[in-house]
Amino acid sequence: MAERAEAGLSTDWTADMAFFDDDTFACLSMGGQWTDIVERVAVETWAKYKMDLSKDKTKRIPYGSEVVDPVLGVIVDVKRRQRRLPEPKQRRYSQNVDEIIELAESTQRNLVPKVDMQQVLGRLLFAMQAGIPTMWGDFVVLLAKLATNWSTTFLRLHPEAVDTLRHMQWRLQHENGTSLTPYQARRGRDGRPVLISY
C-alpha cells in the first residue's frame, strides 16, 4: 500500500494488487541474502497465521539457470522474442475446458456449477493476458451466449456455448504465444541509409 501511495495510486485494500497464480512466487537473485529475505517474508510470516504456501509451488530460480517448467504464470522468452502461457498451464487449462463440457453433457439440462464455470472463465482470461490475444473475440461471444443462462448456483452450458469453448480450446493449443515486438531491429544490416533525428 505504501508503494501504491508513492506512485499516486489508490491505497484501498480492495484495489488491484499483485497477482500470484496458485500461491506461487519467484524472485531473481540479485546477490547477497535477498532470496532468503523474500522466502522468510513470503513463507514464514504467513505460516504464523496458518496460511502455508505450497512448498512444491514455491521455488527459487537462480539467475542464469535453465528452467523447464517455470512456476511463473507467464513466460517471457527473450531468445524467441515471445511472451506465452507455460506448457503445463496450457495443458491444464485445456483439460479444464474438457472437464466443464463433460460435466454439462452428463446432465439432462446441461447444468454446471456456477463456481466451476467462473474458474474456467478466469483461467481463459489469464491465458489471453499471458499470450493468446486471439481468444478475446471468442470470449466476448461466449459471454453473450451465456448472458441469460446464469442462476445463483448453476449455469446452463448449451451446445452453442460449447462450440465456442471448443474453438477457444483450439486457440489455446495452437496459438499460444505473441511477439514481444512486431519487428526485428535491422538498422544498417540491409545496406540502406540510417537516419537519426532528435
C-alpha positions in Angstrom: 0.0 0.0 0.0 2.9 2.3 0.7 4.3 1.6 -2.8 0.9 2.4 -4.3 0.6 5.6 -2.3 4.1 6.7 -3.5 3.0 6.0 -7.1 -0.1 8.1 -6.6 -2.5 5.1 -6.8 -5.3 4.0 -4.6 -4.4 2.6 -1.2 -7.8 1.0 -0.7 -7.4 -2.7 0.2 -9.9 -3.7 -2.5 -7.7 -2.1 -5.2 -5.9 -4.3 -7.7 -3.0 -6.0 -6.1 -0.1 -8.1 -7.5 -1.4 -11.4 -8.8 0.3 -14.7 -7.8 -1.3 -17.6 -9.5 -1.9 -20.7 -7.4 0.1 -19.3 -4.4 3.4 -19.2 -6.3 6.1 -16.7 -6.3 9.5 -16.4 -7.9 12.3 -13.9 -7.5 15.5 -13.1 -9.2 18.7 -13.5 -7.2 20.5 -10.2 -7.2 23.3 -11.3 -4.9 23.5 -11.3 -1.1 20.7 -12.6 1.0 17.8 -11.2 -1.0 16.2 -14.6 -1.8 16.5 -15.6 1.9 14.7 -12.4 2.9 11.9 -12.9 0.3 11.4 -16.5 1.4 11.2 -15.6 5.1 8.7 -12.9 4.4 6.6 -14.9 1.9 6.7 -18.2 3.7 7.5 -17.9 7.4 5.4 -14.8 8.1 2.2 -16.3 6.6 2.9 -19.6 8.3 2.4 -17.9 11.7 -1.1 -17.1 10.6 -1.7 -20.7 9.5 -1.6 -19.7 5.8 1.0 -22.0 4.4 2.2 -21.6 0.8 2.5 -24.8 -1.1 6.2 -26.0 -0.9 6.1 -27.7 -4.3 5.0 -24.4 -5.9 7.4 -22.1 -4.1 10.7 -22.4 -5.9 13.9 -20.4 -6.2 15.2 -19.9 -9.7 18.9 -18.9 -9.7 19.8 -16.3 -12.3 21.1 -18.0 -15.5 19.7 -21.4 -14.7 17.7 -23.4 -17.4 14.2 -23.9 -16.1 12.0 -26.4 -18.0 8.7 -25.9 -16.1 8.7 -22.4 -14.6 6.3 -21.6 -11.8 5.6 -18.2 -13.3 2.2 -17.7 -14.9 3.7 -16.1 -17.9 6.9 -17.0 -19.9 8.9 -14.1 -21.4 11.2 -15.9 -23.8 13.8 -13.3 -24.8 15.6 -15.6 -27.2 12.4 -16.3 -29.2 11.2 -12.7 -28.6 7.9 -14.2 -27.4 5.5 -14.0 -24.4 3.3 -17.0 -23.8 1.5 -19.3 -21.3 3.7 -22.1 -19.9 3.0 -25.5 -21.4 1.9 -27.1 -18.0 -0.7 -24.4 -17.6 -1.7 -24.6 -21.3 -2.4 -28.4 -20.8 -4.2 -27.8 -17.5 -6.5 -25.1 -18.9 -7.3 -27.2 -21.9 -8.2 -30.0 -19.5 -10.4 -27.7 -17.5 -12.4 -26.9 -20.7 -12.8 -30.7 -21.3 -14.0 -31.2 -17.7 -16.6 -28.5 -17.8 -18.0 -29.6 -21.1 -18.1 -33.3 -19.9 -19.9 -32.1 -16.8 -22.5 -30.2 -18.8 -23.2 -33.1 -21.2 -23.7 -35.5 -18.2 -26.8 -33.7 -17.1 -30.2 -33.5 -18.8 -30.3 -29.7 -18.9 -26.6 -29.1 -19.5 -26.2 -27.6 -16.0 -22.8 -26.9 -14.4 -22.0 -25.3 -11.1 -21.6 -21.6 -11.4 -18.3 -21.5 -9.5 -16.7 -24.1 -11.7 -17.6 -22.2 -14.9 -16.3 -19.0 -13.3 -13.0 -20.7 -12.7 -12.7 -21.8 -16.3 -13.5 -18.3 -17.5 -10.9 -16.9 -15.1 -8.2 -19.2 -16.5 -9.1 -18.4 -20.1 -8.8 -14.7 -19.2 -5.4 -15.3 -17.8 -4.4 -17.3 -20.9 -5.4 -14.3 -23.1 -3.4 -11.9 -20.9 -0.4 -14.3 -20.9 0.0 -14.6 -24.7 -3.2 -15.7 -26.6 -5.0 -12.4 -27.5 -6.7 -14.1 -30.4 -9.2 -15.5 -27.9 -10.6 -12.1 -27.0 -13.3 -12.1 -29.7 -14.4 -15.7 -28.8 -14.5 -14.7 -25.1 -16.9 -11.8 -25.8 -19.1 -14.1 -28.0 -19.1 -16.8 -25.2 -20.2 -14.2 -22.6 -23.0 -13.1 -24.9 -24.2 -16.7 -25.4 -24.1 -17.3 -21.6 -25.7 -13.9 -20.6 -29.2 -15.2 -19.8 -28.2 -18.7 -18.6 -26.9 -17.9 -15.1 -28.7 -18.6 -11.8 -27.4 -18.1 -8.3 -25.8 -21.6 -8.2 -25.9 -23.0 -11.8 -25.2 -22.2 -15.4 -26.7 -23.8 -18.5 -23.9 -24.6 -20.9 -25.9 -25.1 -24.1 -24.4 -26.6 -27.3 -23.7 -23.2 -28.9 -21.6 -22.1 -26.0 -19.8 -25.5 -26.0 -18.8 -24.9 -29.7 -17.3 -21.5 -28.7 -15.4 -23.1 -25.8 -14.0 -25.8 -28.2 -12.8 -23.0 -30.5 -11.1 -21.2 -27.6 -9.5 -24.5 -26.6 -8.1 -24.9 -30.2 -6.6 -21.4 -29.9 -5.2 -22.3 -26.5 -3.4 -25.3 -28.0 -2.3 -23.8 -31.4 -2.0 -20.0 -31.0 -0.1 -19.8 -27.7 2.5 -17.0 -27.9 2.7 -13.4 -29.0 5.7 -11.5 -30.2 7.4 -9.1 -27.8 8.0 -6.7 -30.7 6.3 -6.6 -34.1 9.7 -6.5 -36.0 13.3 -7.3 -35.6 15.8 -4.4 -35.5 17.8 -4.4 -38.7 19.4 -1.0 -38.6 22.2 -0.9 -41.1 22.0 -4.6 -41.9 20.2 -4.3 -45.2 22.6 -1.7 -46.6 20.0 1.2 -46.5 21.0 4.6 -45.1 20.2 5.1 -41.4 18.6 8.4 -40.5 18.8 9.5 -36.9 16.9 12.5 -35.6 16.2 14.1 -32.2 
